[in-house]
């Protein structure tokens, strides 16, 4: 079987599946509306509290943020109101919860964009709340008593964040995409993972399977002896990668900076051996706030990151939010298509003060820390937008100014943008979405969002050529950067830096160190010449 590899690495083990959702009781029974409503609301309150506790206990900042957001959904007044309406209409507690969650799930899917990303969270909230009402355990991760490959239709954030990596060897899901929560959390845990893998749930319990989270291949029908051989090779891979250290380099010494993606100073993993920060997502400071964080609070947050890399590279992305990442203090009106609406830099059209305050705070944090940050704007589409942002930043003494390349219009004008800017950073997740007109949360379109799509690689190559001609850096900070099979291809296209979460650094460093720059260029040509992502991946894998 083949899906999308989202957690690099290979392993093998027996397959065990996630249990399905709890069945609902007979809806025909007589119900006391007050009692049923009380049970339903208490169940949601308990679910919200449990998810909040898991968020506080999570060691990974990405997992904590995802679980906290899910906790807020369980306590959403709109969801509670829907439950009450359903009970009033004659439903029992379990049915009222099921219907309310289903209704809100459909609304999020219809909204599209990152709203759709939260839709799967409602399935988990539904399962947990229904289990609480029925007095049953929540369907969860199996425990066969030995290491295993976990297969599921999809995984909730709570289940994924709580996985024991000593027993779960790999994840395989039928749904999901390269930017789904399962993918994000699997990478943070360092687990091999394959998503959007049709037929995975039909694999029999206890079947031996080999999982390659780099190529996306899941192979069943292997024996225990072959599985043991794969595990030995995987252990050797880990040892070799752990031994690699220092700056990113090809075998013949060509530099490719290896950087971290973070949301705050708390994300700076000790011993990550990164050369700096390639993507500082400042929006985590703004999430779930009724009021904009003040100037002093922002200065403190930025200064903490700058001081963690004295003299090193820190690339700050200004607020990447809008209707698809709703921030209450912005007061944004609902939009028919949030993914094509007011997001990223476009927020400054109606609320320029938010951007100005943030740039003032970045400049002050740089002054007090002695740092020279690189500052970039998200969702830039035109040269005029880049000009305006560069002028605002430079007026505050910020000397290294760039933009994110997330829409094809910007990629096609990379040469003109670099006449005004100091660097470009390519966000492959959104660039895929807009280049292929495919919602990044739509599991059925996951193949279009595959970072190995030759059309996407051609856009990246065009940006890299513009950077080479201008003598200015062009990096990749999307999820594609963490793929050790794809990283040398990106280097061969001319990308100068790769930014990722900490677990991706060692495999990517090792992959680069085992290839000369010329071989990287040869592999880049193979990928560009392929007719589709599978052919591209296969051509490069065969070359190795």
Backbone torsions as a table, in degrees:
resi	resn	phi	psi	omega
1	UNK	NA	155.3	179.0
2	UNK	-136.2	135.0	173.8
3	UNK	-133.0	-151.9	176.8
4	UNK	-102.4	121.8	175.9
5	UNK	-75.0	119.1	-177.5
6	UNK	-121.4	-10.7	176.3
7	UNK	-129.6	99.8	-173.0
8	UNK	-57.7	152.3	178.1
9	UNK	123.7	163.8	179.5
10	UNK	-130.4	151.5	179.7
11	UNK	-162.8	178.6	177.9
12	UNK	-153.8	149.4	179.0
13	UNK	178.8	-179.6	177.3
14	UNK	-79.7	143.5	-177.8
15	UNK	-87.6	134.2	169.2
16	UNK	-134.8	140.5	-172.2
17	UNK	-102.0	150.5	171.6
18	UNK	-66.5	143.1	175.1
19	UNK	-69.6	149.5	178.9
20	UNK	-78.2	176.1	-179.2
21	UNK	-66.1	152.2	178.7
22	UNK	-66.1	137.1	175.2
23	UNK	-71.1	150.7	179.5
24	UNK	-82.7	151.6	177.1
25	UNK	-72.5	171.8	177.4
26	UNK	-58.7	123.1	-177.0
27	UNK	-77.9	-5.1	-172.2
28	UNK	-84.1	-5.9	-176.3
29	UNK	-69.8	153.1	176.9
30	UNK	-70.0	141.6	-176.9
31	UNK	-133.5	142.0	171.9
32	UNK	-88.3	111.0	-174.0
33	UNK	-54.7	-41.9	-178.2
34	UNK	-64.2	-42.9	179.8
35	UNK	-66.1	-43.8	-178.8
36	UNK	-63.2	-42.3	178.8
37	UNK	-63.8	-42.9	179.0
38	UNK	-60.6	-42.7	179.1
39	UNK	-63.4	-42.8	-178.0
40	UNK	-65.3	-45.3	-178.2
41	UNK	-68.3	-38.0	177.0
42	UNK	-64.9	-36.3	178.9
43	UNK	-64.6	-44.8	178.6
44	UNK	-64.6	-39.0	178.5
45	UNK	-62.3	-41.4	179.7
46	UNK	-66.9	-39.6	179.0
47	UNK	-64.0	-45.2	179.2
48	UNK	-59.5	-43.5	-179.1
49	UNK	-65.8	-40.3	179.6
50	UNK	-64.0	-43.7	-179.6
51	UNK	-66.1	-37.6	177.1
52	UNK	-63.9	-40.0	178.7
53	UNK	-65.5	-40.1	177.4
54	UNK	-64.9	-36.7	177.8
55	UNK	-62.0	-42.9	-179.6
56	UNK	-66.7	-33.2	-176.4
57	UNK	-85.0	-16.6	-175.7
58	UNK	-65.0	132.9	179.7
59	UNK	-81.9	-25.6	-179.6
60	UNK	-89.8	126.5	-177.9
61	UNK	-61.0	-35.8	179.0
62	UNK	-64.4	-43.2	178.4
63	UNK	-63.2	-42.6	180.0
64	UNK	-60.2	-44.4	-178.6
65	UNK	-65.6	-40.3	-179.1
66	UNK	-66.7	-44.1	-179.4
67	UNK	-67.7	-36.6	178.7
68	UNK	-64.5	-41.8	177.9
69	UNK	-63.0	-38.5	178.6
70	UNK	-66.3	-35.7	176.7
71	UNK	-61.9	-41.0	178.4
72	UNK	-64.2	-37.1	179.4
73	UNK	-62.9	-42.4	-178.7
74	UNK	-63.6	-26.1	-179.7
75	UNK	-100.2	8.1	-175.8
76	UNK	-62.9	129.1	-179.2
77	UNK	-58.2	-34.6	179.0
78	UNK	-63.2	-38.9	178.0
79	UNK	-67.2	-43.4	178.8
80	UNK	-61.6	-39.3	179.3
81	UNK	-64.7	-39.6	178.8
82	UNK	-64.3	-39.3	177.6
83	UNK	-61.3	-45.4	-179.6
84	UNK	-61.6	-42.1	178.4
85	UNK	-61.9	-39.5	-179.5
86	UNK	-67.5	-39.3	177.2
87	UNK	-65.6	-42.7	177.9
88	UNK	-59.3	-32.4	179.8
89	UNK	-78.5	-1.8	174.7
90	UNK	110.1	4.4	-179.6
91	UNK	-82.1	149.5	169.6
92	UNK	-75.6	172.4	-173.9
93	UNK	-57.9	-47.8	-176.5
94	UNK	-63.8	-43.9	-179.9
95	UNK	-68.3	-36.4	179.2
96	UNK	-64.4	-41.0	178.0
97	UNK	-66.3	-44.6	-179.3
98	UNK	-59.8	-46.9	-178.0
99	UNK	-68.3	-39.5	-179.2
100	UNK	-64.8	-45.2	179.9
101	UNK	-65.6	-38.9	179.1
102	UNK	-63.6	-41.6	179.6
103	UNK	-64.0	-43.7	-179.6
104	UNK	-71.1	-31.9	177.0
105	UNK	-62.5	-46.4	179.6
106	UNK	-62.5	-37.2	179.5
107	UNK	-64.0	-40.9	178.9
108	UNK	-67.2	-41.4	178.2
109	UNK	-62.7	-39.3	179.9
110	UNK	-66.9	-31.1	-179.6
111	UNK	-69.8	-27.9	177.5
112	UNK	72.2	-170.6	178.2
113	UNK	58.2	-145.4	-178.2
114	UNK	-76.2	-12.9	170.9
115	UNK	-59.7	-43.4	-177.2
116	UNK	-62.3	-26.5	178.8
117	UNK	-60.2	-31.4	-176.7
118	UNK	-84.8	-8.2	-175.5
119	UNK	-60.7	-43.3	-179.2
120	UNK	-63.1	-26.5	178.7
121	UNK	-61.3	-32.1	-179.2
122	UNK	-68.6	-29.2	175.1
123	UNK	-62.2	-43.2	180.0
124	UNK	-67.1	-43.0	178.2
125	UNK	-61.0	-42.5	177.8
126	UNK	-58.6	-49.7	-177.0
127	UNK	-62.0	-41.6	-178.9
128	UNK	-69.0	-42.3	-178.3
129	UNK	-69.5	-42.5	178.2
130	UNK	-62.6	-41.6	178.0
131	UNK	-60.5	-41.0	179.7
132	UNK	-63.3	-42.8	-179.9
133	UNK	-64.7	-40.1	-176.8
134	UNK	-84.8	-6.0	-179.7
135	UNK	69.9	31.9	-178.0
136	UNK	-116.4	156.7	175.9
137	UNK	-67.4	149.2	178.8
138	UNK	-71.5	133.1	174.7
139	UNK	-58.1	130.0	-174.4
140	UNK	-145.3	-159.6	-176.8
141	UNK	-71.4	131.8	179.2
142	UNK	-65.5	162.1	178.7
143	UNK	-136.1	80.6	-176.9
144	UNK	-75.8	-5.8	178.7
145	UNK	90.8	8.3	178.0
146	UNK	-157.0	164.0	179.6
147	UNK	-59.3	145.0	-175.2
148	UNK	-154.4	165.9	174.0
149	UNK	-95.6	122.2	-177.7
150	UNK	-89.6	123.6	178.2
151	UNK	-116.0	135.8	-178.7
152	UNK	-150.0	158.8	171.0
153	UNK	-63.5	-46.9	172.0
154	UNK	-158.8	167.5	179.3
155	UNK	-123.4	139.4	176.5
156	UNK	-78.3	159.3	175.8
157	UNK	-57.8	-39.7	-178.0
158	UNK	-64.7	-42.7	178.9
159	UNK	-66.2	-42.9	-177.5
160	UNK	-67.0	-46.0	-177.5
161	UNK	-64.6	-27.3	-177.1
162	UNK	-93.2	7.5	-177.6
163	UNK	-65.3	141.1	175.0
164	UNK	-90.5	107.0	-175.7
165	UNK	-71.2	-6.0	174.7
166	UNK	-78.3	-22.6	-178.8
167	UNK	-115.4	-29.9	178.0
168	UNK	-88.1	114.1	-176.6
169	UNK	-81.5	-35.8	-175.7
170	UNK	-162.4	162.6	176.7
171	UNK	-117.3	138.4	172.9
172	UNK	-136.6	123.0	179.3
173	UNK	-126.4	149.7	177.4
174	UNK	-76.8	-32.6	-179.0
175	UNK	-103.5	-173.6	177.7
176	UNK	94.6	170.6	179.9
177	UNK	-145.8	-176.8	-175.6
178	UNK	-65.9	-17.9	179.3
179	UNK	-114.6	14.0	179.3
180	UNK	-70.6	165.3	179.0
181	UNK	-61.8	-37.2	177.7
182	UNK	-58.6	-43.8	-179.3
183	UNK	-65.5	-46.5	-178.1
184	UNK	-60.9	-46.7	-176.1
185	UNK	-74.0	-34.0	176.9
186	UNK	-61.5	-42.4	178.4
187	UNK	-64.3	-40.1	179.8
188	UNK	-64.3	-33.4	179.3
189	UNK	-82.5	-12.9	-178.3
190	UNK	75.4	26.0	-178.8
191	UNK	-94.5	137.8	167.9
192	UNK	-58.8	135.2	-176.5
193	UNK	-149.3	141.4	176.1
194	UNK	-129.9	126.2	178.1
195	UNK	-116.4	172.1	-179.9
196	UNK	51.4	49.4	-176.5
197	UNK	-111.3	93.3	-177.4
198	UNK	-59.8	138.3	177.0
199	UNK	87.9	-3.0	-175.9
200	UNK	-60.5	-37.9	-176.6
201	UNK	-73.7	-8.2	177.4
202	UNK	-87.3	-6.4	178.1
203	UNK	-69.5	131.2	-176.3
204	UNK	-67.9	146.6	177.2
205	UNK	-57.8	134.6	177.1
206	UNK	84.8	-2.5	179.0
207	UNK	-69.4	137.3	175.1
208	UNK	-73.2	137.2	179.6
209	UNK	-145.2	147.3	173.5
210	UNK	-106.0	133.3	-178.2
211	UNK	-121.6	126.5	175.1
212	UNK	-116.1	102.3	-178.2
213	UNK	-75.3	-5.6	175.6
214	UNK	-87.8	-47.0	-178.4
215	UNK	-90.8	-17.9	-178.0
216	UNK	85.6	11.9	-177.9
217	UNK	-91.3	134.2	174.0
218	UNK	-122.3	118.9	-173.4
219	UNK	-116.7	121.3	176.9
220	UNK	-104.4	172.9	178.8
221	UNK	85.0	6.8	176.8
222	UNK	-81.7	164.6	178.4
223	UNK	-102.7	174.6	-178.0
224	UNK	-64.5	-34.9	-179.6
225	UNK	-66.6	-43.3	178.0
226	UNK	-65.2	-38.2	178.0
227	UNK	-60.8	-41.8	179.7
228	UNK	-63.4	-37.8	177.6
229	UNK	-64.9	-40.4	178.4
230	UNK	-64.6	-40.7	178.6
231	UNK	-63.7	-37.1	177.5
232	UNK	-65.3	-42.4	178.1
233	UNK	-64.0	-40.5	179.4
234	UNK	-63.6	-40.1	178.2
235	UNK	-64.2	-39.1	177.8
236	UNK	-65.6	-38.8	176.6
237	UNK	-58.5	-46.7	-177.2
238	UNK	-64.3	-40.2	179.3
239	UNK	-64.2	-44.2	-179.5
240	UNK	-64.8	-42.8	180.0
241	UNK	-65.5	-39.6	-180.0
242	UNK	-64.9	-28.3	-178.9
243	UNK	-77.9	-18.6	-179.5
244	UNK	-76.8	144.9	-179.3
245	UNK	-157.9	171.7	176.7
246	UNK	88.7	-172.4	-177.9
247	UNK	-64.4	155.5	175.6
248	UNK	-69.1	130.1	-178.9
249	UNK	-148.8	147.2	166.8
250	UNK	-78.1	173.7	-176.8
251	UNK	-61.1	-27.9	179.4
252	UNK	-101.1	18.7	169.7
253	UNK	90.3	6.3	178.3
254	UNK	-70.7	124.8	-175.3
255	UNK	-77.6	136.9	170.3
256	UNK	-135.7	104.7	-176.1
257	UNK	-59.9	135.7	176.4
258	UNK	-111.6	117.0	-169.4
259	UNK	-126.2	167.9	-178.1
260	UNK	-103.3	146.1	165.3
261	UNK	-97.6	126.1	-178.5
262	UNK	-138.6	164.7	174.5
263	UNK	-114.2	-15.1	178.4
264	UNK	-168.5	176.5	178.5
265	UNK	-61.9	-25.6	-179.4
266	UNK	-66.0	-19.3	-178.1
267	UNK	-83.4	-5.1	-175.8
268	UNK	-78.1	95.8	-175.0
269	UNK	-70.4	129.1	176.3
270	UNK	-62.0	138.1	177.6
271	UNK	74.5	15.1	-178.6
272	UNK	-70.2	-20.2	177.1
273	UNK	58.2	43.1	176.5
274	UNK	-94.7	157.1	179.3
275	UNK	-89.7	1.1	179.7
276	UNK	154.8	-161.3	179.8
277	UNK	-114.6	122.9	179.9
278	UNK	-96.0	-16.4	178.6
279	UNK	-153.2	105.4	173.9
280	UNK	-100.6	103.3	-177.0
281	UNK	-80.8	95.7	-174.2
282	UNK	-73.0	-12.6	-176.3
283	UNK	-65.1	-19.9	179.2
284	UNK	-63.3	-23.3	176.5
285	UNK	-73.0	-22.6	-173.7
286	UNK	-99.4	-15.7	-172.0
287	UNK	-63.6	143.1	174.8
288	UNK	56.3	33.3	178.5
289	UNK	-107.1	134.5	174.9
290	UNK	-81.2	-21.2	177.8
291	UNK	-130.2	146.6	178.2
292	UNK	-60.4	135.2	175.6
293	UNK	-60.0	137.0	-175.2
294	UNK	-71.8	169.9	-178.4
295	UNK	-57.2	-49.3	-176.2
296	UNK	-64.7	-39.3	179.1
297	UNK	-64.0	-40.8	178.8
298	UNK	-66.7	-42.8	178.8
299	UNK	-56.5	-45.3	-178.2
300	UNK	-62.8	-41.1	-178.8
301	UNK	-66.6	-43.1	-178.7
302	UNK	-71.7	-39.6	-179.5
303	UNK	-61.2	-38.0	-179.3
304	UNK	-60.6	-38.9	178.3
305	UNK	-72.5	-43.2	-178.9
306	UNK	-60.0	-40.4	-177.5
307	UNK	-72.1	-21.0	178.9
308	UNK	-72.6	-20.8	178.5
309	UNK	-127.8	66.2	-178.4
310	UNK	-60.0	122.0	-179.6
311	UNK	77.2	-2.4	-177.9
312	UNK	-95.5	176.5	-177.6
313	UNK	-85.2	127.6	173.7
314	UNK	-133.3	116.5	179.7
315	UNK	-100.7	114.8	-177.8
316	UNK	-98.4	126.7	172.6
317	UNK	-97.7	125.5	177.4
318	UNK	-66.7	168.9	-170.2
319	UNK	-46.0	118.4	177.1
320	UNK	-107.3	86.8	-175.9
321	UNK	-148.5	-176.1	-179.3
322	UNK	146.9	-154.6	-174.4
323	UNK	-66.6	-23.3	178.5
324	UNK	-86.3	-17.5	170.9
325	UNK	-125.1	77.6	-169.4
326	UNK	-61.4	127.4	173.9
327	UNK	-114.9	117.5	-174.0
328	UNK	-53.1	-37.7	-175.2
329	UNK	-69.6	-18.1	179.6
330	UNK	-75.9	-23.4	179.0
331	UNK	61.0	35.0	-177.4
332	UNK	-71.8	138.0	177.4
333	UNK	-75.8	150.2	175.8
334	UNK	-58.7	145.6	-179.3
335	UNK	-123.7	146.5	-179.9
336	UNK	-65.9	-29.6	178.7
337	UNK	-141.3	86.2	-174.0
338	UNK	-57.7	-33.3	-178.6
339	UNK	-64.7	-22.5	179.4
340	UNK	-110.2	20.8	-174.4
341	UNK	-111.8	-142.1	-175.4
342	UNK	-84.9	101.0	178.6
343	UNK	-146.7	161.1	179.7
344	UNK	61.0	-134.6	-177.9
345	UNK	-60.6	-24.0	-177.5
346	UNK	-63.7	-21.5	176.6
347	UNK	-57.9	-32.3	-177.9
348	UNK	-68.4	-14.3	177.2
349	UNK	-64.0	-40.7	-179.8
350	UNK	-100.1	-24.2	-178.2
351	UNK	-130.7	66.6	-177.4
352	UNK	-61.6	-26.9	-178.5
353	UNK	-62.8	-29.6	179.5
354	UNK	-64.5	-46.0	178.2
355	UNK	-67.2	-42.4	-178.3
356	UNK	-62.0	-42.8	178.5
357	UNK	-63.5	-40.9	-179.6
358	UNK	-65.2	-43.5	178.1
359	UNK	-64.7	-38.1	176.0
360	UNK	-60.6	-42.8	-178.6
361	UNK	-68.4	-39.8	177.7
362	UNK	-62.7	-43.6	-179.5
363	UNK	-64.1	-40.4	179.6
364	UNK	-68.7	-41.2	177.7
365	UNK	-62.4	-37.3	176.8
366	UNK	-65.1	-40.6	-178.1
367	UNK	-64.5	-48.2	-175.1
368	UNK	-73.7	-24.4	-178.9
369	UNK	-96.5	-12.5	-177.0
370	UNK	76.2	14.6	-178.3
371	UNK	-84.1	161.4	172.8
372	UNK	-124.1	78.2	-174.6
373	UNK	-69.3	155.0	169.8
374	UNK	-96.7	128.7	-174.4
375	UNK	-123.4	130.6	-178.6
376	UNK	-134.1	155.1	179.3
377	UNK	-105.0	141.7	176.3
378	UNK	-89.0	158.3	173.6
379	UNK	57.0	45.6	174.1
380	UNK	-88.6	132.1	-177.3
381	UNK	-115.4	-24.8	-172.4
382	UNK	-132.3	162.3	176.0
383	UNK	-63.5	-37.0	179.8
384	UNK	-62.0	-41.8	177.5
385	UNK	-63.2	-41.6	179.0
386	UNK	-64.0	-42.0	178.2
387	UNK	-58.3	-47.3	-177.4
388	UNK	-63.8	-44.1	-179.8
389	UNK	-65.0	-43.7	-179.4
390	UNK	-61.3	-40.1	179.7
391	UNK	-64.4	-43.4	179.2
392	UNK	-61.6	-45.1	-177.1
393	UNK	-68.0	-45.3	-176.6
394	UNK	-70.2	-27.1	176.4
395	UNK	-63.4	-20.1	-179.5
396	UNK	-101.0	9.8	177.0
397	UNK	87.2	6.8	176.8
398	UNK	-79.3	121.7	-169.4
399	UNK	-100.4	-17.4	-179.2
400	UNK	-115.4	102.4	-171.7
401	UNK	-121.2	134.1	179.3
402	UNK	-146.4	-174.6	176.7
403	UNK	-140.0	161.6	173.1
404	UNK	-88.9	138.9	174.9
405	UNK	-97.2	103.6	-177.2
406	UNK	-127.6	-8.3	177.7
407	UNK	-127.6	146.1	-176.8
408	UNK	-56.7	-34.4	-179.5
409	UNK	-57.2	-40.0	179.3
410	UNK	-70.7	-41.0	179.8
411	UNK	-61.6	-38.9	-178.1
412	UNK	-71.7	-17.5	179.3
413	UNK	-113.6	26.1	-176.7
414	UNK	-57.1	-38.0	-179.0
415	UNK	-64.0	-41.9	179.1
416	UNK	-68.5	-38.2	179.0
417	UNK	-61.9	-39.7	-177.5
418	UNK	-74.2	-9.7	170.8
419	UNK	-71.4	-23.6	-177.3
420	UNK	-106.6	-19.0	-169.2
421	UNK	-118.8	169.7	-178.6
422	UNK	-100.3	-18.7	-179.4
423	UNK	-165.6	164.5	173.4
424	UNK	-127.9	148.7	174.9
425	UNK	-131.8	125.0	-173.6
426	UNK	-94.8	121.3	174.8
427	UNK	-94.8	95.8	-171.5
428	UNK	-67.1	-25.6	-178.8
429	UNK	-62.9	-54.1	-179.3
430	UNK	-74.0	-34.9	179.0
431	UNK	-60.6	-37.7	174.9
432	UNK	-62.6	-46.8	-177.3
433	UNK	-57.5	-46.3	-175.8
434	UNK	-81.0	-30.9	179.7
435	UNK	-69.6	-34.6	-175.7
436	UNK	-107.5	7.7	179.9
437	UNK	49.5	45.8	-176.4
438	UNK	-129.1	117.5	178.8
439	UNK	-55.2	125.6	-174.1
440	UNK	-66.9	-11.9	177.5
441	UNK	-103.1	5.5	-178.0
442	UNK	-88.1	104.1	-176.1
443	UNK	-58.5	-32.2	-178.6
444	UNK	-71.7	-11.4	-179.9
445	UNK	-113.1	18.7	-174.8
446	UNK	-58.2	-31.4	-179.2
447	UNK	-65.1	-30.8	178.4
448	UNK	-73.1	-21.7	-178.7
449	UNK	-94.6	4.2	179.6
450	UNK	-63.1	124.1	-179.0
451	UNK	-64.0	-9.8	176.8
452	UNK	-86.1	2.2	177.4
453	UNK	-57.0	123.3	-179.4
454	UNK	-58.2	-31.7	177.4
455	UNK	-63.1	-40.6	176.8
456	UNK	-66.2	-44.9	179.8
457	UNK	-61.1	-32.7	177.8
458	UNK	-66.8	-38.3	177.1
459	UNK	-65.7	-41.2	177.7
460	UNK	-62.9	-42.6	-179.4
461	UNK	-61.9	-39.0	178.7
462	UNK	-63.2	-41.1	177.5
463	UNK	-65.1	-42.1	-179.1
464	UNK	-64.6	-39.0	177.2
465	UNK	-62.7	-40.5	178.5
466	UNK	-63.3	-39.9	178.3
467	UNK	-64.3	-42.4	179.0
468	UNK	-62.4	-42.7	-179.3
469	UNK	-65.0	-35.3	-178.1
470	UNK	-88.6	-10.3	-176.9
471	UNK	69.7	34.0	-177.2
472	UNK	-128.3	148.9	-174.5
473	UNK	-73.8	145.9	175.1
474	UNK	-132.9	115.0	-178.0
475	UNK	-110.2	171.2	173.1
476	UNK	-122.5	126.4	179.1
477	UNK	-121.3	6.5	175.6
478	UNK	-80.2	178.6	-175.4
479	UNK	-61.8	-22.7	179.6
480	UNK	-59.1	-27.6	-175.7
481	UNK	-64.1	-25.7	-175.1
482	UNK	-89.5	1.5	-179.5
483	UNK	-86.3	111.7	-176.6
484	UNK	-67.4	-18.7	174.7
485	UNK	-78.9	-35.1	-176.5
486	UNK	-88.0	-26.9	-176.1
487	UNK	-54.8	-46.6	177.0
488	UNK	-63.2	-32.5	175.9
489	UNK	-62.1	-44.8	179.2
490	UNK	-62.8	-41.2	176.6
491	UNK	-62.2	-39.1	178.3
492	UNK	-66.8	-27.6	175.8
493	UNK	-73.7	-17.6	179.4
494	UNK	112.9	6.8	177.6
495	UNK	-66.6	136.8	-173.7
496	UNK	-99.8	-14.9	178.8
497	UNK	-150.6	152.7	178.7
498	UNK	-130.7	128.6	-176.8
499	UNK	-121.8	136.4	-170.6
500	UNK	-158.5	177.3	172.7
501	UNK	-75.5	158.9	-170.8
502	UNK	-54.7	-41.3	-177.7
503	UNK	-62.4	-20.3	-178.7
504	UNK	-81.4	-14.3	-171.9
505	UNK	-63.3	-50.8	-174.7
506	UNK	-63.4	-47.4	178.8
507	UNK	-61.7	-37.7	179.9
508	UNK	-70.6	-41.4	178.1
509	UNK	-59.5	-43.4	-179.5
510	UNK	-65.3	-42.1	-179.0
511	UNK	-63.0	-41.1	178.5
512	UNK	-67.0	-42.7	-175.3
513	UNK	-65.3	-17.6	-177.5
514	UNK	-95.6	5.8	-178.8
515	UNK	-135.0	142.4	172.2
516	UNK	-76.4	164.2	177.1
517	UNK	-61.2	-38.7	-179.8
518	UNK	-63.6	-39.4	178.2
519	UNK	-66.3	-37.7	175.7
520	UNK	-59.7	-41.9	178.6
521	UNK	-66.4	-37.7	177.9
522	UNK	-64.2	-42.1	179.6
523	UNK	-68.2	-34.4	176.6
524	UNK	-62.3	-40.5	178.7
525	UNK	-65.2	-39.8	177.8
526	UNK	-59.7	-44.5	-178.9
527	UNK	-66.8	-42.6	-179.7
528	UNK	-66.1	-32.4	-176.5
529	UNK	-82.3	-9.5	-177.0
530	UNK	-73.6	159.3	-178.2
531	UNK	-89.5	-7.4	179.8
532	UNK	-170.0	173.3	-175.2
533	UNK	-64.4	-38.8	179.7
534	UNK	-64.9	-43.9	178.8
535	UNK	-63.4	-39.3	179.5
536	UNK	-62.9	-47.1	-179.0
537	UNK	-64.0	-43.8	-179.4
538	UNK	-64.9	-39.5	-178.9
539	UNK	-63.8	-42.0	-179.0
540	UNK	-72.1	-41.6	179.3
541	UNK	-62.3	-38.7	179.5
542	UNK	-66.3	-31.9	-179.7
543	UNK	-68.3	-16.4	-176.9
544	UNK	-96.3	NA	NA
